[in-house]
Amino acid sequence: MSKITFRNAIVAAVGGKEKCNGLKTQSKRVFPCNNQLQKLLREIQSSRLSGNSFVLTSTKGKVFSTSSFRKAWVKVLESLEIEYRKPYQTRHTFITLCLEKGQDAKDVGKWVGNSAEIIYQNYAGHRAELSVPEL
């Protein structure tokens, strides 16, 4: 469980969900898993009822419907007393936290499917505390 390889996406379509080959910007994307994520994935895997390869599933072991995911998402935010945020905003948070920890924008961009230029343009300028390093 040292990495996750994304090869396709499931998208909401007029007739229901559809599996798309490839991703928006690449045919596949490899995301390295740190120890925290590996631990979480092992916990999910050990409690899984079905043998499918989806990371997060409904209680019946199926792909989450958009409405079911939204209900669960809202419950989590409410339990943590956090104002509603779109799930997509967690991507921005992840990218920003990686940059604040000193991760190279090129590497973060590779993980999330963006160029380093896009990372600099949309995320690096929003860092909370900028300071001149000791040289």
C-alpha positions in Angstrom: 0.0 0.0 0.0 2.8 2.4 -0.7 1.0 4.0 -3.6 -2.4 4.4 -5.2 -2.7 4.3 -9.0 -5.7 6.1 -10.5 -6.5 4.8 -13.9 -10.1 5.8 -14.5 -12.9 7.8 -13.0 -16.6 7.3 -12.2 -18.7 10.3 -13.3 -22.3 11.2 -12.9 -24.1 11.0 -16.2 -27.7 11.5 -17.4 -28.4 7.7 -17.3 -26.5 7.2 -14.0 -22.8 6.7 -13.2 -20.3 5.9 -16.0 -16.8 4.6 -15.7 -14.4 6.6 -17.9 -11.0 5.2 -19.0 -8.2 7.6 -18.1 -8.3 10.8 -16.1 -8.9 14.4 -17.0 -5.2 15.2 -17.7 -3.5 11.9 -17.8 -4.0 8.2 -18.6 -3.1 7.3 -15.1 -1.8 9.0 -11.9 0.4 7.5 -9.1 -0.1 8.9 -5.7 2.4 7.9 -3.0 1.0 6.9 0.4 2.6 8.2 3.5 2.4 6.2 6.8 -0.8 8.0 7.9 -2.6 7.1 4.7 -1.3 3.5 4.7 -2.7 3.1 8.2 -6.1 4.5 7.2 -6.3 2.3 4.1 -5.5 -0.8 6.1 -8.2 0.1 8.6 -10.7 0.5 5.8 -9.6 -2.7 4.1 -9.9 -4.7 7.3 -13.5 -3.5 8.0 -14.6 -3.9 4.4 -17.6 -6.3 3.8 -17.1 -6.7 0.0 -14.1 -7.6 -2.0 -14.3 -4.7 -4.5 -11.4 -2.3 -5.1 -13.2 0.9 -4.2 -11.6 2.8 -1.3 -14.8 4.3 0.0 -18.1 2.5 -0.4 -21.7 2.7 0.8 -22.8 0.5 3.7 -23.8 -2.1 1.0 -20.3 -2.2 -0.5 -21.3 -0.2 -3.6 -20.1 3.0 -5.1 -21.3 6.0 -3.1 -24.2 7.9 -4.7 -23.6 11.7 -4.8 -26.4 12.3 -2.4 -25.2 9.6 0.0 -21.7 11.0 0.0 -23.0 14.5 0.5 -25.1 13.4 3.5 -22.1 11.7 5.1 -19.9 14.7 4.4 -22.3 17.1 6.0 -22.6 14.9 9.1 -18.8 14.8 9.5 -18.5 18.6 9.2 -21.4 19.2 11.6 -19.8 16.8 14.2 -16.6 18.8 14.0 -18.5 22.1 14.1 -17.0 23.1 10.7 -18.9 25.4 8.4 -20.0 23.7 5.2 -17.4 23.3 2.6 -17.5 21.5 -0.7 -15.5 18.2 -0.7 -13.4 19.6 -3.6 -12.0 22.2 -1.2 -10.0 19.4 0.6 -7.8 19.3 -2.5 -6.9 23.0 -2.1 -6.1 22.3 1.6 -4.0 19.3 0.8 -2.0 21.2 -1.8 -1.5 24.2 0.5 -0.4 22.0 3.4 2.1 20.2 1.2 3.6 23.5 0.1 3.8 24.8 3.7 5.7 21.6 4.7 8.2 22.4 2.0 7.1 19.9 -0.7 8.2 20.9 -4.2 5.4 22.3 -6.3 6.5 20.1 -9.2 5.9 17.0 -7.1 2.6 18.2 -5.7 1.5 19.0 -9.2 2.3 15.5 -10.4 0.3 14.0 -7.6 -2.8 16.1 -8.3 -2.6 16.3 -12.0 -1.4 19.9 -12.4 1.7 21.6 -13.7 4.1 23.3 -11.3 3.0 26.6 -12.9 -0.7 26.0 -12.0 0.4 25.1 -8.4 2.4 28.3 -8.1 -0.4 30.4 -9.7 -3.3 29.1 -7.7 -1.9 27.8 -4.5 1.6 28.9 -3.6 0.6 32.6 -3.4 -2.0 31.8 -0.7 0.4 30.6 1.9 -0.5 32.0 5.4 3.0 32.8 6.6 5.8 33.7 4.2 9.2 34.4 5.7 12.7 34.8 4.5 14.8 31.7 5.3 18.1 31.8 7.1 20.9 31.6 4.5 
